[in-house]
Amino acid sequence: MISSLTLPAAHVVQRSRGSPIAMEHQWRTPGDDHANARQRSDILVSRWTRTDARPLEVVNPGSAARHCIAMNLKCTSLTFVHAGRALAHGRVTAGAVQITAPEVPCSAVFESPGDVLHLFVSQQVLGECFEDVFGHPHAGEIRIDDPKLVRDPALERLGQALAVSQSDDAALGQVFTDSVSLAIVSRVIARHFTVAERQTREASALPSWRLSRAIEYVDAHLSESIGLADIASSAGLTRMHFASQFRRATGMRPHEYLLRRRIEHAQHLLAQSRHNVLDVALSCGFRSQAHFTTVFKRLVGETPFCWRRKASVDR
């Protein structure tokens, strides 16, 4: 059974005291506590979080005048539809970013818990960031109508910094949020107006059917010692051609994707099983607990032990 559009109150995480980031009660809809922010800021930042694993359908008609930058904070499974076109079906990893132009309707069906940061950006801010990045004004309105999911390590780090920031000083918290939000928008502007031009001169990305084969192979061999040649062979390509096309298709190197999938699998085992950390590390393809802990902390932000303890408290 699909749950209702409005996020149940029991699954809404309340905003921390002093935090300028509001929690959304409805997907992609900033709360009423943003009323004052609308007067002083042209970037509204809110967070949509749910812990319920039951399927939930959400719909949004699109902001009337603002672009929406969605930053996925944790791995989730969903079907995401943008302007009537399905952009994602299945697992979406942490760090994925998607941009929706004004008045573009979106919907999603979440099949697992989710945590998404939303930045609602005015035309004025887009113009100011463009001029700051390129040194001259943009001719006319800026419309970023390139809805595909993208991966950018810089955007991921900025989004994580914004998500974990807390301050007892509301004014200080607002300054930090505004600064990081502007950095995110500037990065989006730079990517949109430079990456598109560069991609026209590059070879095409890995076709979806080859990408699916590679992903299926990785998922089936997470506990084994596999190399680039193995993954490339599963897609029917040489290492050189596969690595470059995979990166253009996903925004990640094959090795980085493999590490992220292993960590995501490890999170599942830590949360759902009683295996100790060493057993989890070995079953996810790591040859030592030390290496596993190092990679886990780099990608998740805390050690496996601390993450498991917090996950247990949340449940």
Summary of the structure (lengths in Angstrom):
residues: 315
radius of gyration: 20.1
end to end distance: 21.6
largest distance: 58.6
contacts: 935
relative contact order: 0.10
helix: 47%
strand: 19%
